[in-house]
Amino acid sequence: MHLAAVLLSETIEGLMEQAEIAIARNATLLEFRLDGLKELRYSALAKLFSQFDVKKIVTYRSKWNNGFSSLSSAVRDDLILALCDMDIDYIDFEYPHDMHLIPKVPENIQIVLSFFDFEGLAKIYFETIESLVQTYPKLIIKIAATPINISDLKILWGWARSLKWKKIDHIVLGLGQIGQITRIKGYDLGNVWAYGQIDEEIGEPFSPGMLRLSVIERSLDPDMVVIGQIGEKHFKFFSRGLRHLHKLRNDKAVVLNIPLEYEAEMVGLLNWIKDGLLNYLLIEDPWSEIIPNYLDELDISVSSTYRCNLILVRDNKLVGYNTEFYVIKEVTSTYIKDNPTPFVYVEGVNSIGKSAIGYFSTTDADITIRNRTVSKVEKLIEKFPRLINSKKSLIQNYDLLINCIPFGLASYPKMTPVPLSILENLRLVIDSVLSSEPLPLEYEKTNYNFDYMDGKELFQLKLLEIQRIVSGQAPPKVSLDNSILFRDL
């Protein structure tokens, strides 16, 4: 399976520079897009192709930059046939635009026949493809279409499997963010090559779903760990952290963000895990409270919190976990081992806050919650009878504080989010807010005698907990470099 780089420039010199960079980054196939050239010099093109001892495919699109090619159809046809006399291995034709050229191509050049739909799948007629291959058996079929949802992606997968079963050389490529997994799972699809982008500023213009050559190269390893994430929140941080932790275990890994719009798509997505397309799946809100209904088995961390943020397969069953449950348990255990009935104060409601409430509800802790939205508090109290609304609580002294309100960030005031009287006897404050700057509660620890854990440290513990559950082993005792992990916080 080739690692292919798409080259596009206004000058032949630019194409040459991109080709050198792509080969240095281990590309084994170069696709020269000539429709971006301002000037076509045949002799210079012939010299360009002869300088690279890798497989080469040449493309001149009939449409480019939302308009038609600057060449007339006749001139474009002459150019394409002239290219076939140069040192190339493949020529890319568009269906149906270039069908009349197929009989004129020399036998030593293999034709890649491309079928496009940039708006969905409706323009791809698979029956037409199957019949064409009967007439022209040496074609490589390329399907590049935009799956709108998980169901569309399933159709793409079916087309690829059909071509693979019939031993028809092909590249089936899903465009956009949902289609990204087709770039990673080229082996499963039976693709003859996989496309990677040289750089966001070099070669083919970046569009959603594209991945760098380095990522695609990792995907050529059949043992690569493929991680999915539903929800965009903190995606970059999860991706960096988990790839680093897998690297410590000598694993190659990639994290894919998977857009999910409708609950009806959930079953199709979960089948990806059962089918082995994903090694495990991370879930962000709002899906974390919906997805447990679709799982075969719930860990105690999910049944206790009604939330799931990690799914993997155990004994052919989809099992859900809530890593935040275990992080809260680990962080607070030393503070409550000598006090079996601690007083816990939760300020605000986010995933950490809800997970903390779920965990402490399995203990003898007294839990007080304060939140500006009364309806959210009432719903939580229905789920967790031990929970007390701060307006009705008579507790004055607390042992633990879980803060979920981003005071000090954006439009929030730079002030301590809770009454100062609550801070007086605290032993531990867990501030779940991710921030590049110290937050008000961190400053308060100098005035009060409590330990403080910030959102970045808490996030690192979540990463390590994911590793522990997935691998079944104790996570490596490492501290990730915050300047790298959270560099764009």
N, C-alpha and C positions, 0 to 999 in steps of 0.2 A: 504494500500500500504506500503510495507516494505522499510526501508532504509537499503541498502545492502552495506557491506564493503568486498572488496576482499583482502584476506590475503595470503601472499607469503613469504616464508623464507626457508633458507637452513636447519634450525633445528626446531624440534617440540617446543622447548623452545621459539624460535623466534615467532612461530605461536601463542603460548599462550600469549606472551607479546602484540602482535598486536591485538589479540582478546579483551584483557582487555582495550586497548586504544580505540578500535572501539566502544565497549559497553559504555565506559565513554563518547564518543561523540555521543551517542544516536542511534547507529546502532541497528536495530531489526532483522537483518539477517546477518549471517557470511558465506562467501564463503571461504572454506579452499582449496586453490590451493596446492596440494601435489606434483606436478611435479617439484617443486623447491627443495624438500628435498634431502639431500645427503644420508640419511639413513632412511629406512622405518622400524619402530618398531610398530607392530600391537597393542601390549598391551598399549604402550604409546599413540598411536592415539586414542584408545578407551577411555582411561582416559581423554585425552584432550577434546574430544567431550562431555563427560558426565559432564564436569565442567561448561558448559555455558547453562543457561536456556533461550536461544533464538533459533529462527529457524536457522538450519544449512544446508548448501549445500556443497557437496564435489565434487571436480573436479580433474581429473588427465589427462592432455592434452596428446594427442598422439604426438604432436609436440611442441617444446619449445626451445627458444633461437636460432631460425633459423635452428633447426635440429630435428631429431626424438627423441622420449623418449628413455631414457637409458634402459627402460624395454622392453623385447620382448612382442609381442602382447599377447601371452598366459599368461605370468606373470602379465601383466597389467590387463587382464581380471580377473584373480584370485584375484588380489588386489581389483578391483572395487566390485566384488561380496562379498568379505570379509567385505568391508566397509559397505555394506548394512545390515550387522548384528549388526552394531554399532548404537549409539544414534545420528542418523542424520535424517533429514526430506526429503532432496532432494538429488538426484545424477545427475550430469551433464554428458550427453552423447553427442558425436559428430555424426553428420550425414555426410556420411553413415557408418562411421568407427565402431560405436558401436551398430548398429541395431540388431545384433545377440544376444545381451545381454538383450534386453528388456523383453523377456518372463521369464527370470531368476530372475528378480527383485521382491522382496516381495511386496505385495499390500500396506503395510504401508509406503513404500518409493515412493515418487512421482518423476517421471523422467522429467528432463528438457532436451529437445532435441535441440541441438544448431546447427544453420546453419551459416557458416562464409563466408565472402568474404572481405578480407583485401585490395583489389585493386579496388573495385567498387561494382556493384550489379549483374553482369552477372552470377555469380556462384549460385545465389539463384533462385531456381525454385519454385515459389509460388504454382503452381498447384500440385507439389509433396507434399508440406506441407499440403495442404487441403486434399489430398487423404490419407495421413498418419494418420491424425487425425480421419478419419472415421474408420481406423483399430485399432488405439490405442487412444480411446477418453479421457484418463486421462493424456495425455501428456501436459506439459507446453512447448510451442514453444518459442524458443529464436532465434531471428534473429539479428546478429551483422554484419553490412556491412558498407562500406565506400562510402557515397555519394560524387561524384566528383563535382556536381553542384546542383543548386536549383531544377532542374528537377528530379534528383535522389532522393532528399529529399522528393519531392512530391510523388514519387513511394513508398518510405518507409511509408509515412503517409497513403497512400491508403491500404497497406498491414495491417497496424495496425488497421485501421478502419474496414477492412473486418473481421479480427480475433475477434475484439470487438463485431461486429454485430452478428457473429456466436457463441458468448459466449465461445470462446476458450481462455483459460488462456495463456498469452503471455508476452514476453518482446521484444520490437522492439527497437534496439539501433543503432543510427548512429554514426560511428566512425569518428575521425578527427574533425577539427574545424567547418566545415559546419554542421556536425551531432550533434554538442553540444546541440542544442535546443531540441533534443529528450530526453536528460538527464533531462532537466528542465521541459519539458511538458509531463512527464510520465502519469499524470492524463488524459490528452487529448488523449493520445495514448492508454489508457486502460491497461498500464503495471501493472503487479502484484507487481513488486518492481523496485526500482531505485538504480543504482550503484553510489557510491561516493568513492573517494580516501581518505584514512586516512591522508596521508601526502606525499609530493613528495619523502621523504626518507624512507617511511614506507609502506609495503604492495606491491601491484601490481605496477610495474614500470610505471612511468608517460609517457603518450603519448598525442599528441595534442587532445584537446577536452575534456580531463578528468576534472572533477570538484571535489572540496573537499566535504567531508561529510557535512560540515556546510552549503555549498551552496545548496546541494541537499536537505538538511533538510528544508531550507527555501522554496524550490520549492514545498514541499508537502502541503504548504498552497495554496489553490486554488485562494486566493486573492493576491498572490504575484505579484509585478510589474515586468514585463519582458521587458528590454530595449535592443534594438539591436543597433549596431554601424557598419556602413560600413566604412572600412579604419582603419588602426592600429595606426595612429598618435594620440598620447596623450590618448590612450585607457585606460591605468592604471589610469590616472588622472581623466578621466570622470567617470570611474567605482567607484573609491573611493569616489569622491565628491558626485555623485548622490545617491549612497547607503546611505551615511551619511545624506543627505538632506531628503531622503525618510524616514529614521529612525526617524528624528525629527517630521515627520507627522505620526508616528506609522505605517509606511508601511514597509514591507519586499520587497527588490528589488535585482535584479541581472542584470548585464550588460553583454551581449554576443557580442563578436567580430565576425562578419559574413563576410567571404571572398567572394568577388564578382569579378569575372574575366571578364565577358562579359555583355554587355548592354542587351542582349537578356534575361538574367536572372532577369532583374529588375521587370517585371510584376509579376513573381512568388513570389518574395520577398515581394513586396507591398501587395500581397494578404494575407501574414502572418498577417499584421496589420489589414486588413479588417476582417479576420477570428478570430481575437482576440488572436493570438499566441504571438504577441508583443503589448505592450501597446503604445510604441512609438519608433521611429527610429531616430538615429543620423547619419549624413552623413558628411564624410570628402572628401577632394579633391582626385581624379578628379571628383567624382560622383556628387558633389554639384551643378555643372553647367549643368549636364545632366538630373538629376532626375526631375526637374520641368516639363519637357515635359510629364511625366507620371502621373501627379497629377490632381485631379478633381478641386482643388481650390487653388489659390495662395494668400497668405497674401500680403499686400502692401510691407512688408519687402523683399519678394522674387521678386515681379514684379519690384521693384525699383533697385534691385541689380543683378538680373539674377542669384541668388544663393540661395540654400536651404540647411539648415543644421539640420532641425528638421521636422519630419512628424508625424502626428497623425490623428485619425479619429474624425471628427465632423459631426453629422447628417448623418452618413454613407458615408461621403465623405472623401477622402484623401486630407488633407490640409497641405500645406508646409509653413514653417516659416524660417526666417533667424534671429537667436537670436543676431548675431553680429550687425545687423542694430539697434536694440533697445538698445544694450549696448553702442554703439557709441553715439546714441541720448541722452541717460541718462547722460553719462560721460561729454559730451561737452555742454549740455544745459545751465549750469550756466555760461559758459565762453562766450556764444554768445548771451545771452538774451538781452544784452544792445548793441549788434552789429549785426544787421540782415544780414550784408554782410561780414562775416569774410573771411580772407584769409587762406586757408588750404594748407599745404604742405605734400604730401605723398611720402615717400622715400621707393622705392621698391614695389614689388607686391606680396602679399600673401592674404589669405582669409580675414584678418582684413582690409588690405589696400583696397581690392576690395569692401568690405562691407561699408567702410567709404566713398569711392567715390560714391557709390550708394546712401547712406543716404544724403550726402551733395549736391548731384545732385537734391534732392527734395527741397532744400532750395535755398537761393540767394547767397550762398557762391561761392567764386572764388577758384577753386581747381587746384593746380599744382602738377604734378607727375614727378618723376625722376626714371628711371630704366635703367640698363645697356643693357637690351634686347629691342631693338628698336621696334621689331615686337609686343611685348606685349603691349607696350605703344600705338602703332597705333590701335590695336584691341580695347583697352579700350576707346580710343578717338572716335572710331566709335560708341560704345555703349552709351557713355556719352559725348555729344557735348560740355558741359560746361568745360570739362577737358582740361588743357593746358599742353603741353610738357614743362618741365623746361628749355629746350634750347630756347624756344620761349617766355618764360614768362618775363615780365618787372617788375614784382612785387618784391619789396625789403624787405618789412616788412610783416611778417606772424604772425597770431594769434595762430594757432594750427599746431602741427607737429605729423604725424602718421608715426612711423618708423617700417619698415618691414624687415630690413636687419640685420642679426645676427653679426654685428661688435662686436668683443671681444670674439667670440666663434670660436672654431676649427681653420680653416685655415684663418679666417677673421682677419684683423689687429685690434689691440686694439686702435682704434681711433674713433673719432666722425664721423658718416657716412655722415653728411651733412656739407656744408660750414658754418663756425662759424658765418658768418654775418647773417644767418637765425635765429640763436638763440637769437639775441639781443633783439627782441621785442616780443618773444613768451610768451603766457600766459599758455599754457599747452603742454606737450609732452606725447604722448601715445606710449610706447615702447612695441610692441606686442611680442617681443622675450622672450621665456621662458629660464631663466638661473638661476643657483644656486648661481652665483656671480654677484655683481653689474656690469652693463655695462657702456660703455663710456658716454652715454648721462646722466646717473644718476649722474656721477661725475660732469658733466658740470652744473648741476642745482645749484651747490654752486657758480659758477662763473656768472650765469645769473639768472635773476629773473623770473623763470617759475616753475609751478607745474609739478610734474612728476608722471606718473603711469606706473608701470612695468608690464611685461607679466603675472606674477603670480596673481596680483590683477585683471587684465583684465580677466583671465581665471576664477577666482572665480565669477566674475560678469556674465560670460557666463553661469555658472552652475545655478546661481540664476535665470537668465532669462529663462532658460529651465524649471525650477520649476514653475515660474510664468505662463508661457504659458500652460504648461501641466495641472496644477491644477486650473487655472483660478482665482487664489488668489495671493495676495501679498506674495512674498517669505519671509521666516523667516529672520530676521535681525541678521545674524550670520557671523562670520568670521572663515573660516575653517583653521585648523592648517596647515600652509605650510610645516612644518617639517614632517607631516604625508602625506599630499596630494601629495607633490612633493619629497618624500624621496629618490627616485631613479632618480632624474633629473640630 
